[in-house]
Amino acid sequence: MQKTVRFLDTTLRDGEQTPGVSFHLNEKVEFAKALEALGVDMIEAGFAGSSQGDFQAVTAISAAVKTGVCSLARCVESDIRASWDALKNAVKPRIHVFIATSPVHRAAKLNMSKEQVLEAAVSGVRLARSLCADVQFSCEDATRTELDFLYQVYRAVVAEGATTLNIPDTVGYSSVKEYGELIADIRRNVVGDREDIILSAHCHNDLGLATATTLEAIRNGARQVECTVNGLGERAGNAPLEEILMNLRTRKDIYGLEDNLQPKGIYRISRLAAGISGIEVQPNKPVIGANAFAHQSGVHQHGVLRDRSTYEIMNPEELGIPQGGLMLGKLSGRHALREHATELGIHLTEHELNRAFEKFKELADRKKDITERDVMAILREQMHGSLGQYRMHSFQIFSGNRMTSTATVSLNNGGDIVTRADCGDGPVEACFHAVDQITGMPCSLESYQLRAVTEGEDALGEVTVRVRHDSTVMLGKGVSTDIIEASCLAYLNAVNRLLEHQAEHAAKA
């Protein structure tokens, strides 16, 4: 049996199904490049047949990376052909065909008999295989499907040329032991001695077992894992890439397997995922949470000071987690900032670099100590797209106890400074209303998050907002030591992206 576990990352497909998350094309390409740098074996770039946006994303990612790229497709001819059209320029293309097989899905969703499902699976894989040499097949909701029917379907698609068989625990229903036994059963009764057939584990976290079931699948012969960065995904999410990887690395005495990943990129890609999704990592998240390497107990602190291995089974530096220290200062130049961004794996255009440097200098004048986390927040803001039709020029707030808040906001629109004033229940709402007046793009606020990037009174605040205009929801980010300014920048960022979205649709029309 193969000794290397392959990682298929589906953050850009299954992870984008997280409620409230929508990635933009440039963000998807940037994230795909980060996944390639991390060393993932296959990137599930999207569902090309589902929308023009997904088709464009799969096409762009196929051209941007040299690692494997796959597109999901139903057992429907139009889906499969769309997948191939989007993938055909990829260095290592794969079509991932699926159909639901459980009784509840057959009856409630597909209205198909076993025979019809089997026929669709066979014809779907046959068509995919005629287009692409690498075909993966999934029985959606496999863990609630009759075992004999699973054998029948998987045997049939193997006969048609599928070489990766995915066994999804689609709703996180399976217990750990049960899922491991299912993998072993399929390996024994379908795969047999064939070394060219790879079993893949795809586990959801509805009952909090996604990492455990994935690892048990590996123990029972699965050699591909399907996961997402930070465990993003619909409902409770998918198996987190970082947790699977560090279990394999930390407990090599149990698993004894290799992988192709570079753990030093884990922290950066985790922050990138949080930035483009707007879903922050909870502090107690294993491996990459803020508290993962924090110690409050006196006994624990004493032990760690003597020998880190007393309470730390992983090395934060090996995960690329910054350990503090002043990396750049107010006298640092643009070149130093570019070099630092490159070290973090962040590649900025000249325009983005100039804006990031401008923001860095502003921060250096306000904040005594600039940490790695500050720099990363500034760089992430630029990657997220802080520029657009409107730029912040100035703002002034009148607010206090038992008085209506008033904001006067001035925005730069192509060199013209436009100023408006408005009121609100608080200073943030007043700023948002003033921006609405200037842009003529009234929006409703769907969500608002504020977090301190670092500790201390002069900490950089990072604000993430989701705003809605008509049926479109857009994410915006802003950073500043002034939380009102950060809020206004985040809202303006979202509005600029909405305007850009409108312009793109108008051009297509």
Stockholm file with secondary structure:
# STOCKHOLM 1.0

chainA/1-509         MQKTVRFLDTTLRDGEQTPGVSFHLNEKVEFAKALEALGVDMIEAGFAGSSQGDFQAVTAISAAVKTGVCSLARCVESDIRASWDALKNAVKPRIHVFIATSPVHRAAKLNMSKEQVLEAAVSGVRLARSLCADVQFSCEDATRTELDFLYQVYRAVVAEGATTLNIPDTVGYSSVKEYGELIADIRRNVVGDREDIILSAHCHNDLGLATATTLEAIRNGARQVECTVNGLGERAGNAPLEEILMNLRTRKDIYGLEDNLQPKGIYRISRLAAGISGIEVQPNKPVIGANAFAHQSGVHQHGVLRDRSTYEIMNPEELGIPQGGLMLGKLSGRHALREHATELGIHLTEHELNRAFEKFKELADRKKDITERDVMAILREQMHGSLGQYRMHSFQIFSGNRMTSTATVSLNNGGDIVTRADCGDGPVEACFHAVDQITGMPCSLESYQLRAVTEGEDALGEVTVRVRHDSTVMLGKGVSTDIIEASCLAYLNAVNRLLEHQAEHAAKA
#=GR chainA/1-509 SS CCCBCEEEECTTTTGGGSTTCCCCHHHHHHHHHHHHHHTCSEEEEECTTTCHHHHHHHHHHHHHCSSEEEEEEESSHHHHHHHHHHHTTCSEEEEEEEEECSHHHIIIIICCCHHHHHHHHHHHHHHHHHHCSCEEEEEETGGGSCHHHHHHHHHHHHHTTCCEEEEEETTSCCCHHHHHHHHHHHIIIIITTCTTCEEEEEEBCTTSCHHHHHHHHHHTTCCEEEEBGGGCCSTTCBCBHHHHHHHHHHTHHHHCCBCCCCGGGHHHHHHHHHHHHCCCCCTTCTTTSTTTTCCCSHHHHHHHHHCGGGTCSSCGGGGTCCCCCBCCCTTCCHHHHHHHHHHTTCCCCHHHHHHHHHHHHHHHHHCSCCBHHHHHHHHHHHHHCCCSSEEEEEEEEECCTTSCEEEEEEEEETTEEEEEEEEESSHHHHHHHHHHHHHTCCCEEEEEEEEESSSSTTCCEEEEEEEEETTEEEEEEEEESSHHHHHHHHHHHHHHHHHHHHHHHHHHC
#=GC SS_cons         CCCBCEEEECTTTTGGGSTTCCCCHHHHHHHHHHHHHHTCSEEEEECTTTCHHHHHHHHHHHHHCSSEEEEEEESSHHHHHHHHHHHTTCSEEEEEEEEECSHHHIIIIICCCHHHHHHHHHHHHHHHHHHCSCEEEEEETGGGSCHHHHHHHHHHHHHTTCCEEEEEETTSCCCHHHHHHHHHHHIIIIITTCTTCEEEEEEBCTTSCHHHHHHHHHHTTCCEEEEBGGGCCSTTCBCBHHHHHHHHHHTHHHHCCBCCCCGGGHHHHHHHHHHHHCCCCCTTCTTTSTTTTCCCSHHHHHHHHHCGGGTCSSCGGGGTCCCCCBCCCTTCCHHHHHHHHHHTTCCCCHHHHHHHHHHHHHHHHHCSCCBHHHHHHHHHHHHHCCCSSEEEEEEEEECCTTSCEEEEEEEEETTEEEEEEEEESSHHHHHHHHHHHHHTCCCEEEEEEEEESSSSTTCCEEEEEEEEETTEEEEEEEEESSHHHHHHHHHHHHHHHHHHHHHHHHHHC
//
